[in-house]
Amino acid sequence: MSRITHHYRLLVRSSGIYDLLATAAFATPWTFQLVHQVLGSISQLPEFQPLHVFFVNLLGSIVVVWSLLRVLRPEPIFGLFDSFARALFFTWQVYYLVVWNVTPVVWVFAGFELFFFVTQAYGYWLLQRVESGKQSNCRIVRHYAAFA
């Protein structure tokens, strides 16, 4: 495994670990109730109806499974697809922050989404450039290509 592949797989695994830590508590009604109380003590949150909690739990469950996949098998293609998902998550977070003025706590999550979106998308591009063996003017590509 090349050095850049190793680094990229670490990035994919790290994003999976972050997602697991950030969203595992959203996967069940009982743990979500605790998260809602903690976040509500930081910033005002609306009361959730059972249908709202249902959708939170569905999303939390899917993200937990997706996170575990990336932690256990951090394949580069998973990093690429995760970057697409993060671009969507970031877009909707900013939309609700700007248009609907939702709780500012969302900015913290949006920051992580943007970070992992950019690093995984750029990292995948970089990985493909280095592994292709083509000449490049990019210093980073040339650096990793020298060690590949």
Secondary structure as GFF3:
##gff-version 3
##sequence-region A 1 148
A	DSSP	alpha_helix	3	23	.	.	.	ID=ss1
A	DSSP	three_ten_helix	24	26	.	.	.	ID=ss2
A	DSSP	alpha_helix	29	42	.	.	.	ID=ss3
A	DSSP	alpha_helix	50	72	.	.	.	ID=ss4
A	DSSP	alpha_helix	76	99	.	.	.	ID=ss5
A	DSSP	alpha_helix	106	132	.	.	.	ID=ss6
A	DSSP	alpha_helix	139	147	.	.	.	ID=ss7
###
